[in-house]
Amino acid sequence: MRSEKEAKANLERAMKQEFACPDVCLVSNGTHAIEVLLTAMDLPRGATVLVPELSFLATATAVARCGLIPLYADVSREYLGLTLDSVKSATRQGVAAVIVVHLAGFVNRELQEIASHCRAMGVPLIEDCAQLHHGFYKGVRAGNVGTAATFSFQSSKLFNCGEGGAIVSADESLMTQCKALINWGWPGEGTAAQFDIPSSNYRLSYLQCERLAAELAQVGRKVAALRDFYGQIAASAAKLGKTYLRAQFAGDFIDSPFFFMVTECRPNHQLEPRGQYPMSGSSVVLAILRKWFPDLVPRYLQANAGRAANLNSIHVVENYGFLRISQFDGIEAVERELEQL
Ligand SMILES: Cc1ncc(COP(=O)(O)O)c(C=O)c1O
């Protein structure tokens, strides 16, 4: 059996190659990855962070847990992510960071434009890639367009080690801070410990490293299987007269659909009981702020008072069905679900 150090180094090498990134920080899960990254960015307490109205609630809870205020902006009905327009209007109000989520495995179709806008505004852009492991935007791996990106390797994801996460970025000093924050202040071999930062233990265990390395080695087979199953579901949906978001497997955008998104149907939110959609209605985010940052609650509520205007997000919540592709064993089970929508 490999030593802990070798297992971690082996996974880091494989991840850098697979994710085409210069550095990686392995973390206990995808929620901690966002929390650690935001902490490493050292944003002022109570600063506003733009998040999509539609995501798994971890995106917003992580912001709140860091003593920051989530501001919810509308998403596109076509690709489910923040639009350039929604980012522009929110950044006019002043935000300290923007988090784009490649929801359901669909690459944000305005990623480069949003990234350019954020660069011009001097605002860091985070890509939450928890639901997109193998996406490309004009040949660039999604996760490498913004300032930094976070991933989840929880059991339902394409690459899975039970629970796990990662942060990737080309910003060396940001990565050093992330590595220190997850490991009681010590970024690793050849570096000095930092005992004056709010560090903790958010490490990925070496058993998880071994499992994840084995998953990455299967990338070709996994991606092909996913696409094949997506194609089968699409054929069944067409047969049943359902409309759906079309994933692209070639061209400018290469998706890695995590959910099969049926549009204009009877929605099925019982599928994800932990989800709270849209997120501005999340009682969990509010509970976190009330518990640890009660003074921020009035500003949080005020900042999001007009969120009823996030009409596309509300439309998706009320009219789209989410079928998590990895949840099904075979096409018969999917067809039974499709018929309910
Ligand atoms: C968009 C998004 N962000 C963050 C997370 C959090 O990841 P984890 O479950 O590994 O904490 C998830 C989990 O599914 C997610 O879907």
PDBQT file of the ligand as one rigid body, heavy atoms in Angstrom, charges set to zero:
ROOT
HETATM    1  C1  LIG A 401     -23.730  23.297  -6.842  1.00  0.00    +0.000 C 
HETATM    2  C2  LIG A 401     -23.195  22.662  -5.604  1.00  0.00    +0.000 A 
HETATM    3  N1  LIG A 401     -22.311  23.337  -4.843  1.00  0.00    +0.000 NA
HETATM    4  C3  LIG A 401     -21.779  22.793  -3.739  1.00  0.00    +0.000 A 
HETATM    5  C4  LIG A 401     -22.120  21.522  -3.342  1.00  0.00    +0.000 A 
HETATM    6  C5  LIG A 401     -21.542  20.963  -2.085  1.00  0.00    +0.000 C 
HETATM    7  O1  LIG A 401     -20.768  19.816  -2.267  1.00  0.00    +0.000 OA
HETATM    8  P1  LIG A 401     -20.625  18.727  -1.101  1.00  0.00    +0.000 P 
HETATM    9  O2  LIG A 401     -21.891  17.930  -1.068  1.00  0.00    +0.000 OA
HETATM   10  O3  LIG A 401     -19.454  17.906  -1.518  1.00  0.00    +0.000 OA
HETATM   11  O4  LIG A 401     -20.396  19.449   0.165  1.00  0.00    +0.000 OA
HETATM   12  C6  LIG A 401     -23.022  20.760  -4.098  1.00  0.00    +0.000 A 
HETATM   13  C7  LIG A 401     -23.381  19.401  -3.716  1.00  0.00    +0.000 C 
HETATM   14  O5  LIG A 401     -24.045  18.686  -4.393  1.00  0.00    +0.000 OA
HETATM   15  C8  LIG A 401     -23.588  21.351  -5.258  1.00  0.00    +0.000 A 
HETATM   16  O6  LIG A 401     -24.446  20.687  -6.025  1.00  0.00    +0.000 OA
ENDROOT
TORSDOF 0
